[in-house]
Amino acid sequence: MSRIAIDAMGGDYAPKAIVEGSLWAAQEYGVALELVGKQDEIQKEIDKIKSRGYILSDCGTHGHKRRVKIDVDKIDYTITHASEVIGMGEAVGQSIRKKKDSSIVAAVKAVAEGRCEAVVSAGSTGAAMAASLFGLGRIHGVSRPAIAVTLPTMKEPLVLIDGGANSDCTADMLAQFAQMGTAFAQCAVGIENPTVGILSIGEEEGKGNALVKDTYPLLKDLHEQGKIDFVGNIEGKELFKNKANVIVCDGFAGNVALKVTEGTASMLLKMIATEFKSDFIGCIIGLMAKPFLRRILKRINWEVFGGMLLLGVKGISVIAHGRSSAYAMRNAVGAAVRVLNKDINSKIAESVNK
Amino acid sequence: MSRIAIDAMGGDYAPKAIVEGSLWAAQEYGVALELVGKQDEIQKEIDKIKSRGYILSDCGTHGHKRRVKIDVDKIDYTITHASEVIGMGEAVGQSIRKKKDSSIVAAVKAVAEGRCEAVVSAGSTGAAMAASLFGLGRIHGVSRPAIAVTLPTMKEPLVLIDGGANSDCTADMLAQFAQMGTAFAQCAVGIENPTVGILSIGEEEGKGNALVKDTYPLLKDLHEQGKIDFVGNIEGKELFKNKANVIVCDGFAGNVALKVTEGTASMLLKMIATEFKSDFIGCIIGLMAKPFLRRILKRINWEVFGGMLLLGVKGISVIAHGRSSAYAMRNAVGAAVRVLNKDINSKIAESVNK
């Protein structure tokens, strides 16, 4: 049975939502857990779930909670005590070095020492990245690890890389992201021959900023070598139109794209709610329309995808949203489970060193 | 009466939609027109409208067309013949130099020679920018003109600058964009003391890429000098939350943000339509919900805002969407009208030279 290390103290709703979500995932996906953090706090949460027999969680539709039965006795878990926590606002480099007994550093250690096969954290993204990088090390040949994010579209999910690990990039880095993203799409999304595009402004070759223009010929080269299936520039408005399975970009543009998606969807859904509430008939129609809109909410909800993978480190490291609920945490563990036993890191090593 | 130069041949639906939309705007806003392009084609469109007495146009809700009465005899217009057209795919620099008698170059000339107060084009963005820059010249002290885009939010509209004129920027350029954007928000949106933010990944000072980190202290300086009201970093997901009236960024990130907004909204609305069509009851509820959704569509439709302003050139230059319908064109002319007689360019000159 695979064992997953959980940073039980990371995230806005830790340790409650983190413990609940990971136990749920353990039961759902049949994996064992090493819960890392303050022993007593973790134990208290587990005891509560055990005595109650269920957790209350929304399931991808904000605010609509339901009971999920959890049989704690059937779950294989251990608790590893870590006395410190790295907060959301802390300077990353410093805190990783100073807080040697922080939950994220100790959780990564569980993977580095071979007790676990993956680590999942909903704490500070910077801290999770740094801890994974220092604790696991880079895969030979990878110059910079990058964040791969899986996004919903009308058809199959889309992989965006880099989602924010490297705010300034070189063309060589983007070319590696294309190779790592290809391996990830094969392993995690199950697309045998994923197509790769580069995020740009304008479809034609030659459109874009200096970085895109420098990266384009490198991606063409990789295409000719048969290493990736490069399809050219992808504009922001085409992001969700399945023109490419993997889209590469620097971490700044990638994070802007991700967050703008989140912001636009949230504004639009708020506008819809406001519009329906504008008059009496609207309220009634709005009520009837609710189940339909809720289904959409579920389809586009980032919580369903749960976690982003840090690619390029020697191990599996999933970074979950800081606002992760139990449901989001369950799915973040699920994101780790999806790439277990898929040999993703050998594939990445092979592709960047060939 | 102010006169506006129209590039009648620019845009996917030119000259029909362009002529219809500008006549509509002339009637609506009480401005005169100089229609620039192929004389016979323009005249033919005008004759059609004259004999019919109306145009058929959607009004911000795709596909739902209504009649708009146009009394051509009451509109003050002239036609200026230009024999050439610059197509969407053409190399910008070359075509501007070679096609001296193209409609966009000739329309800009009408402003440069003082016959018109603004130029509006729905043709190639690159060609419209280059023609405006070469034909009108930069305002003294402005290092690079930038595109200001007005976006809908839940409250007052937001100004994003640069929307795509400069794909690679320096910190000094972004600092000027902040000043130009402030002048624009005052003139075009009517906000007396607009706040300014910088698009970044992470809210705290120090988060972002090298460009953002370099720009931050410059914006702080301008704030201390009382030139702008700087409020710090704005994340992509906060774009529409009215945390700042003006958001500065390089043209690459700006264009990605704009296009991702468009792509997300379009995917979401498609998902809603699909979801309602999934069963019989859904179809009925969907039909009832339609007027509500249509009102939202109208609120978020880029066509309502119509045009982006190229700030920093000596004159008013509005760049409309290439897919502009008559309705979008009417609003693009409206965007020019909103800044007429507001002395926006003296304000920009004053702020960058003070």
Chai-1 contact restraints between the chains, C-beta under 6 A:
chainA,res_idxA,chainB,res_idxB,connection_type,confidence,min_distance_angstrom,max_distance_angstrom,comment,restraint_id
A,G164,B,I201,contact,1.0,0.0,6.0,A-B,restraint_1
A,S167,B,N209,contact,1.0,0.0,6.0,A-B,restraint_2
A,D168,B,N209,contact,1.0,0.0,6.0,A-B,restraint_3
A,D168,B,A210,contact,1.0,0.0,6.0,A-B,restraint_4
A,I201,B,G164,contact,1.0,0.0,6.0,A-B,restraint_5
A,I201,B,F252,contact,1.0,0.0,6.0,A-B,restraint_6
A,I201,B,N255,contact,1.0,0.0,6.0,A-B,restraint_7
A,N209,B,S167,contact,1.0,0.0,6.0,A-B,restraint_8
A,N209,B,D168,contact,1.0,0.0,6.0,A-B,restraint_9
A,N209,B,F252,contact,1.0,0.0,6.0,A-B,restraint_10
A,A210,B,D168,contact,1.0,0.0,6.0,A-B,restraint_11
A,E235,B,K259,contact,1.0,0.0,6.0,A-B,restraint_12
A,G236,B,V256,contact,1.0,0.0,6.0,A-B,restraint_13
A,G236,B,K259,contact,1.0,0.0,6.0,A-B,restraint_14
A,G236,B,V260,contact,1.0,0.0,6.0,A-B,restraint_15
A,G236,B,G263,contact,1.0,0.0,6.0,A-B,restraint_16
A,K237,B,K259,contact,1.0,0.0,6.0,A-B,restraint_17
A,K237,B,E262,contact,1.0,0.0,6.0,A-B,restraint_18
A,K237,B,G263,contact,1.0,0.0,6.0,A-B,restraint_19
A,L239,B,V260,contact,1.0,0.0,6.0,A-B,restraint_20
A,L239,B,G263,contact,1.0,0.0,6.0,A-B,restraint_21
A,F240,B,G263,contact,1.0,0.0,6.0,A-B,restraint_22
A,F240,B,M267,contact,1.0,0.0,6.0,A-B,restraint_23
A,F252,B,I201,contact,1.0,0.0,6.0,A-B,restraint_24
A,F252,B,N209,contact,1.0,0.0,6.0,A-B,restraint_25
A,A253,B,A253,contact,1.0,0.0,6.0,A-B,restraint_26
A,A253,B,V256,contact,1.0,0.0,6.0,A-B,restraint_27
A,N255,B,I201,contact,1.0,0.0,6.0,A-B,restraint_28
A,V256,B,G236,contact,1.0,0.0,6.0,A-B,restraint_29
A,V256,B,A253,contact,1.0,0.0,6.0,A-B,restraint_30
A,V256,B,A257,contact,1.0,0.0,6.0,A-B,restraint_31
A,A257,B,V256,contact,1.0,0.0,6.0,A-B,restraint_32
A,A257,B,V260,contact,1.0,0.0,6.0,A-B,restraint_33
A,K259,B,E235,contact,1.0,0.0,6.0,A-B,restraint_34
A,K259,B,G236,contact,1.0,0.0,6.0,A-B,restraint_35
A,K259,B,K237,contact,1.0,0.0,6.0,A-B,restraint_36
A,V260,B,G236,contact,1.0,0.0,6.0,A-B,restraint_37
A,V260,B,L239,contact,1.0,0.0,6.0,A-B,restraint_38
A,V260,B,A257,contact,1.0,0.0,6.0,A-B,restraint_39
A,V260,B,V260,contact,1.0,0.0,6.0,A-B,restraint_40
A,V260,B,T261,contact,1.0,0.0,6.0,A-B,restraint_41
A,T261,B,V260,contact,1.0,0.0,6.0,A-B,restraint_42
A,T261,B,T264,contact,1.0,0.0,6.0,A-B,restraint_43
A,E262,B,K237,contact,1.0,0.0,6.0,A-B,restraint_44
A,G263,B,G236,contact,1.0,0.0,6.0,A-B,restraint_45
A,G263,B,K237,contact,1.0,0.0,6.0,A-B,restraint_46
A,G263,B,L239,contact,1.0,0.0,6.0,A-B,restraint_47
A,G263,B,F240,contact,1.0,0.0,6.0,A-B,restraint_48
A,T264,B,T261,contact,1.0,0.0,6.0,A-B,restraint_49
A,T264,B,T264,contact,1.0,0.0,6.0,A-B,restraint_50
A,T264,B,A265,contact,1.0,0.0,6.0,A-B,restraint_51
A,A265,B,T264,contact,1.0,0.0,6.0,A-B,restraint_52
A,A265,B,L268,contact,1.0,0.0,6.0,A-B,restraint_53
A,M267,B,F240,contact,1.0,0.0,6.0,A-B,restraint_54
A,L268,B,A265,contact,1.0,0.0,6.0,A-B,restraint_55
A,L268,B,L268,contact,1.0,0.0,6.0,A-B,restraint_56
A,M271,B,I296,contact,1.0,0.0,6.0,A-B,restraint_57
A,I272,B,I296,contact,1.0,0.0,6.0,A-B,restraint_58
A,E275,B,F292,contact,1.0,0.0,6.0,A-B,restraint_59
A,E275,B,R295,contact,1.0,0.0,6.0,A-B,restraint_60
A,E275,B,I296,contact,1.0,0.0,6.0,A-B,restraint_61
A,F276,B,F292,contact,1.0,0.0,6.0,A-B,restraint_62
A,G282,B,F292,contact,1.0,0.0,6.0,A-B,restraint_63
A,I285,B,M288,contact,1.0,0.0,6.0,A-B,restraint_64
A,I285,B,A289,contact,1.0,0.0,6.0,A-B,restraint_65
A,M288,B,I285,contact,1.0,0.0,6.0,A-B,restraint_66
A,A289,B,I285,contact,1.0,0.0,6.0,A-B,restraint_67
A,A289,B,A289,contact,1.0,0.0,6.0,A-B,restraint_68
A,F292,B,E275,contact,1.0,0.0,6.0,A-B,restraint_69
A,F292,B,F276,contact,1.0,0.0,6.0,A-B,restraint_70
A,F292,B,G282,contact,1.0,0.0,6.0,A-B,restraint_71
A,R295,B,E275,contact,1.0,0.0,6.0,A-B,restraint_72
A,I296,B,M271,contact,1.0,0.0,6.0,A-B,restraint_73
A,I296,B,I272,contact,1.0,0.0,6.0,A-B,restraint_74
A,I296,B,E275,contact,1.0,0.0,6.0,A-B,restraint_75
